[in-house]
């Protein structure tokens, strides 16, 4: 296992895909058992979206991934997809951030429909193209400046974005590795045609409590806002055993499946898993023909489109 992780860390580009192994009916049943307030139930469309959604991330660096810091990254792409197609995709390449989304599918699932793009006036420009699902792009530095202005308290000095320095990262990884070696039971489930399965089983509450306990002495070195839960916060977490299945292909880690059904606290949740797939990544590239916008233009367009008709009439 250690060799597989080390091999993955030596890559300069790496891809991850995260998804849930659960159906929409199970999500609805679990939501109902949580006794939500009237009107707060998960809509059918949202349950369907969650059950089939996958998040894919690709990162490219000038250095091997395990040696990289934020300044070394040269490209990044993230995509959220469903069985019906891509929902949201964005890429950070060079000086620009690129974005496109299936606004119709997203707003339907969230219960907040947007006006059809063909009803917008010509001056809507880039916002209209965004609603049509076409690529738009933003100057990344200008976006960061706009974000700082939106989050800045009057009179307060701006501070750099908090990050975990490499030395602390290594301490955290070593601490977690010690806990895993102590608390997790590993078994080889079999090997065939170069594919090997290794299962890792551990009691959930014990594992999480031990991990947090090992990290707590490093709390002073963590970025501001990264508050660690106390033992009291974790005492109600289920202590049932959770199993993760690691798939290795020719000594390369390709997939991790974690069975969460026992943590769902629902007898109906027979299948509820978390699936993580990983591989050497492909170089993220800038999409052609993207329309340039600024953040204020996009936010203003969404705010105007979502404003109730009576408010528009009063204005």
Buried (B, 14 or more C-beta within 10 A) or exposed (E): EEEBEEBBEEBBBBBBBBBBBBBBEBBBBBBEBEEEEEEEBBBEBBBBBBBBBBBBBBBBBEEBBBEBEEEBBBBBBBBBBBEEEBBBBBBBBEEBBBBBBBBBBBBBBEEEEBBEBEEBEEEBBBBBBBBBBBBBBBBBEBBBEBEEEEEEEEEEEEEEEEEBEEEBBEBBEEBBEEBBEEBBEBEEEEEEEEEBBBBBBBBBBBBBBBBBBBBBEBEEBBEEEEEEEEEEEBEEBEBEBBBBBBBBBEEBBBBBBBBBBBBBEBEBBEEBBBBBBBBEBEEBEBBEEBBEBBBEBBEEBBEBBEEEEEEEEEE
